[in-house]
Amino acid sequence: MYIHCHSCPWEQDDFWTSSYNPFTVLMSDIKWLWFPKMVRTEKKEFSWVVLARCIYWRLSAPFTQKWWTHASWKKAIAANGGKWPACPKCGEHNLDTD
């Protein structure tokens, strides 16, 4: 489940667990993209170009993630009197989860 705002373009990655976090996903990306080949994303690209983007995104994720775990999200709701917190970017109360 990831959180995003309907009032601005802010979003964050899915909540992290021991099996899903930037490190485990990066290891999976490397395993899949390390061997040189053409891969289809939105277009056909060389695997190392895609891997470079994945590395950048995975390494920047900890700096853009507001609530790292589902427990931290629940704690933020409890601290806000049972209501969802405001968007960290625009301050509006228009967050949603998918």
N, C-alpha and C positions, 0 to 999 in steps of 0.2 A: 504494500500500500504506500503510495507516495502522496505528498501534500502539494497543492498548488493554489494560487490565488486567482479569483475571477475578476479582480479589479486591476491587476497589474501582471506583468509576465513572470513574477517570482514563482519558483517551484523548487522542490528538493527531491532527492532520490528516495527510493523505498526505505523503510526503516531497516536498520542493520541488525543482523544476528551473527552468531558465530560462523554460520555457513554462508551468509550473504553480507559482504562488506566490501569496501574498495580493494582490499588486498586479495581476497578470494576471487573476486570477479576479474581483477587484473591478471591473476595467474591463469584463469580460464581464457582470457583474451590472448595472452601470450602463447598459450598452448595451441590455440586455434589459428592464430595469425603469424606465428613465428616462421613457418615454412613459406618461402617466397612463392606467391601465386596471385592470380587475379581473383578478386572476390566481388560479389555483387552486394552493394549497399543500395543507395539510391541510384547509383550508377556503378559501372565496373571500375574497380580501383585496385592498385597494387596493395597486397596485404600489409606491407610495412607502413604505408601511408595511413591506413585504417588503424593500425596498431599505435602509431604515434598519437593520433587523436584520442584513442582509448586511454593511453598512458596519461596524457594531459588531463583528460576528464576525471579519471580515477584519482589522480594525485590532487586535483583541486576540490574534489568532493567534500573532504573533511572541512574545508573552509566555507563551503556554501550550505552545509547541512545544519539546520537549526535544531531539529529534534532527531537525534541519532537512533534512538530505539523507540519501540512502541510504548515502553514504560515511561520514557521521558515525555512523550506526547501526552499520555494520560496524566502525568504529574502537572504539566502545563495547563491542562483543562481543569484539574482540581484547584490549582492556584488561581484560576480565573473564575472561581465560583461555579464550576460546572459548565461554563461556556467555552467555546473554542477561542483560543487566543487570537490576537490581531496579526495581520500579515507583518513579517519582519521587515519588509521593504516599504510598503505604502501605508501601513498602519490601519487599513480597513479590516473590518470583521467579515471578510468574504472568502475565507479559506474553504477548501473542499478536499476530499480524499478520493483516490481511485485505487 
